[in-house]
Amino acid sequence: MENVIIVGSGCAGLTAAIYAARAKLSPLVLEGRQPGGQLSTTTLVENFPGFPEGIEGPQLIINMHEQAEKFGARFSYAEVTDFDPQNSHVRIKADDEWLETKALIIASGASARWLGLEDEEKLVGHGLTSCATCDGAFYKNVPVCVIGGGDSAAEEALFLTRFASKVYLIHRRDKLRASPIMADRALANPKIEPIWNTVVKQYVTDERGEMQAVLLRDINTNVERELEVACVFVAIGHDPNTKPYVGKLDADTEGYLVAKNLVESKHPGVFIAGDVADRVFKQAITAAGAGCAAALRAEKYLAEVE
């Protein structure tokens, strides 16, 4: 019987682990197949408080991991595949083994949707990203492109106009799916140039393996052309990593888990933190804050039931 199991080892999970470990709860952190979450694929992080010169995403994760471990957190690469909320204590199935815990913190994050093109994984952090807020400032006075047509794509494009010399907004349809106010705002910006009825067929890199251009295809004419850009921002949505909890915990229409009082699920002893429930901000610092809150709530819950 575990005191606390934490699912996920991104900013939310590791912050929860630090707080739970300092509370002498000896938490078990199930890291899954991508330890560190989305930060593990990020290069320089400039907006996390306390690092005026910035810090590499993987290094930030390593630091948090070591901090949690120092206080007594334990780690396993096991991946959660099932969740049983029926008993008085919660059960989690990880790598075919059922684990029982008094409190559970779900911090499994969300995964950005990508285009599925060749060498896509290798290019993340080398001119390919899914977060304008994280990486936009690295592309000052150079052309970039945003792929997508919803509110997220419009917001990303508008944010990038603060830095880039030109922002191409590439969409497979002939008008944006974004809300009218967001669409109008984006299309009215002189730095944003929409490219309609077009898909990205291939990423083009330079000799260093950095993004140099994209190969575009007009879906009406099949005409192909290269567009020179320094970075591609993919804004076609995220998928929360919630498969084991579907139908067992409350979720919204997009699959994000729903929490009350920031981190509490409908099931006693089960808490939610980070991008798995955050469809708005998706920042390392907001995930860390939710991880802190979840650990404090779990500590309070355990004190009340024991």
JOMO-V694702 format. One record per pair of residues at least 12 apart in sequence whose C-alpha atoms are under 8 Angstrom apart, sorted by the first residue. I is the first residue (numbers start at 1). J is the second residue. Records with the same first field share a line. If there is no record, write none. Layout:
I = J ; J
This chain:
1 = 99 ; 100 ; 101 ; 102
2 = 27 ; 28 ; 99 ; 100 ; 101 ; 102 ; 103
3 = 25 ; 26 ; 27 ; 101 ; 102 ; 103 ; 302
4 = 20 ; 25 ; 26 ; 27 ; 28 ; 101 ; 102 ; 103 ; 104 ; 105 ; 298
5 = 27 ; 28 ; 29 ; 30 ; 101 ; 103 ; 104 ; 105
6 = 27 ; 28 ; 29 ; 30 ; 104 ; 105 ; 106 ; 107
7 = 29 ; 30 ; 31 ; 32 ; 80 ; 104 ; 105 ; 106 ; 107 ; 108
8 = 29 ; 30 ; 31 ; 32 ; 35 ; 36 ; 37 ; 106 ; 107 ; 108 ; 109
9 = 29 ; 30 ; 31 ; 32 ; 35 ; 36 ; 37 ; 107 ; 108
10 = 35 ; 36 ; 37 ; 38 ; 39 ; 61 ; 107 ; 108 ; 109
11 = 36 ; 37 ; 39 ; 61 ; 64 ; 274 ; 284 ; 285 ; 287 ; 288 ; 291
12 = 107 ; 273 ; 274 ; 284 ; 287 ; 288 ; 289 ; 290 ; 291 ; 292
13 = 29 ; 105 ; 106 ; 107 ; 108 ; 273 ; 274 ; 288 ; 291
14 = 64 ; 65 ; 68 ; 288 ; 291
15 = 64 ; 68 ; 288 ; 289 ; 291 ; 292
16 = 105 ; 288 ; 291 ; 292 ; 293 ; 294 ; 295
17 = 29 ; 68 ; 73 ; 295
18 = 64 ; 67 ; 68 ; 69 ; 71 ; 73
19 = 68 ; 292 ; 295 ; 296
20 = 73 ; 295 ; 296 ; 299
21 = 68 ; 71 ; 72 ; 73
22 = 71 ; 72
23 = 299
24 = 71 ; 72
25 = 299
26 = 72 ; 73 ; 74
27 = 72 ; 73 ; 74
28 = 73 ; 74 ; 75 ; 76
29 = 73 ; 74 ; 75 ; 76
30 = 75 ; 76 ; 77 ; 78 ; 79 ; 80
31 = 75 ; 76 ; 77 ; 78 ; 79
32 = 76 ; 77 ; 78 ; 79 ; 80
33 = 77 ; 78 ; 79
35 = 77
36 = 58 ; 61
37 = 109
38 = 111
39 = 57 ; 58 ; 61 ; 284
40 = 57 ; 58 ; 61
41 = 57 ; 58 ; 124 ; 125
42 = 56 ; 57 ; 58 ; 124 ; 125
43 = 56 ; 57 ; 58 ; 125
44 = 56 ; 57
45 = 57 ; 134 ; 135
46 = 134
47 = 134
48 = 284 ; 285
49 = 285
78 = 94 ; 95
79 = 94 ; 95
80 = 92 ; 93 ; 94 ; 95 ; 244
81 = 93 ; 94 ; 95 ; 96 ; 243 ; 244
82 = 94 ; 244 ; 245
83 = 244 ; 245
85 = 248 ; 267
89 = 101 ; 102 ; 103
90 = 102 ; 103 ; 104 ; 269 ; 270
102 = 269 ; 302
103 = 269 ; 270 ; 271 ; 298 ; 301 ; 302
104 = 269 ; 270 ; 271 ; 298
105 = 270 ; 271 ; 272 ; 273 ; 294 ; 295 ; 298
106 = 270 ; 271 ; 272 ; 273 ; 276
107 = 272 ; 273 ; 274 ; 275 ; 276 ; 291
108 = 240 ; 241 ; 242 ; 274 ; 275 ; 276
109 = 240 ; 241 ; 274 ; 275 ; 276 ; 277
110 = 238 ; 239 ; 240 ; 241 ; 275 ; 276
111 = 238 ; 239 ; 240 ; 241
112 = 130 ; 237 ; 238 ; 239
113 = 234 ; 235 ; 236 ; 237 ; 238 ; 239
114 = 234 ; 236
117 = 201 ; 202 ; 203
118 = 202 ; 203
123 = 209 ; 210 ; 211
126 = 209 ; 210 ; 211 ; 231
127 = 210 ; 211 ; 230 ; 231 ; 232
128 = 211 ; 231 ; 232 ; 233 ; 234
129 = 231 ; 232 ; 233 ; 234
130 = 233 ; 234 ; 235
131 = 156 ; 233 ; 234 ; 235
132 = 156 ; 159 ; 160 ; 233
133 = 156 ; 159
136 = 159 ; 160 ; 163 ; 164
137 = 160 ; 163
139 = 163 ; 164 ; 230 ; 231
140 = 163 ; 164 ; 165
141 = 163 ; 164 ; 165 ; 166
142 = 164 ; 165 ; 166 ; 229 ; 230
143 = 164 ; 165 ; 166 ; 167 ; 168 ; 228 ; 229 ; 230 ; 231
144 = 164 ; 165 ; 166 ; 167 ; 168 ; 229 ; 230 ; 231 ; 232 ; 233
145 = 157 ; 167 ; 168 ; 169 ; 170 ; 229 ; 231 ; 232 ; 233
146 = 167 ; 168 ; 169 ; 170 ; 232 ; 233 ; 234 ; 235
147 = 169 ; 170 ; 171 ; 232 ; 233 ; 234 ; 235 ; 236
148 = 169 ; 170 ; 171 ; 172 ; 234 ; 235 ; 236
149 = 169 ; 170 ; 171 ; 172 ; 175 ; 176 ; 177 ; 178 ; 235 ; 236
150 = 176 ; 177 ; 178 ; 179 ; 236
151 = 177 ; 178 ; 179 ; 182 ; 183
152 = 178 ; 235 ; 236 ; 237
153 = 169 ; 234 ; 235 ; 236
154 = 178 ; 182 ; 183 ; 186
155 = 182 ; 186
156 = 233 ; 235
157 = 169 ; 186 ; 192
158 = 186 ; 189 ; 192
161 = 191 ; 192
165 = 191
166 = 191 ; 192 ; 193
167 = 191 ; 192 ; 193
168 = 192 ; 193 ; 194 ; 195
169 = 192 ; 193 ; 194 ; 195
170 = 194 ; 195 ; 196 ; 198 ; 199
171 = 194 ; 195 ; 196 ; 197 ; 198 ; 199
172 = 196 ; 197 ; 198 ; 199 ; 219
173 = 196 ; 197 ; 198
174 = 196 ; 197
175 = 196
197 = 218 ; 219 ; 220
198 = 216 ; 217 ; 218 ; 219
199 = 216 ; 217 ; 218 ; 219
200 = 214 ; 215 ; 216 ; 217
201 = 214 ; 215 ; 216 ; 217
202 = 214 ; 215 ; 216
203 = 215
211 = 229 ; 230 ; 231 ; 232
212 = 228 ; 229 ; 230 ; 231
213 = 226 ; 227 ; 228 ; 229 ; 230
214 = 226 ; 227 ; 228 ; 229
215 = 227
239 = 254 ; 255
240 = 255 ; 256 ; 275 ; 276 ; 277
241 = 276
242 = 255 ; 256 ; 257 ; 276
249 = 265 ; 266 ; 267
250 = 265 ; 266
256 = 276 ; 277 ; 278 ; 279
257 = 272 ; 276 ; 277
258 = 277
259 = 271 ; 272 ; 277
262 = 290 ; 293
263 = 290 ; 293 ; 294 ; 297
264 = 294 ; 297
269 = 298 ; 301 ; 302
270 = 298
271 = 294 ; 297 ; 298
272 = 290 ; 294
273 = 287 ; 290 ; 291 ; 294
274 = 286 ; 287 ; 288 ; 290 ; 291
275 = 287
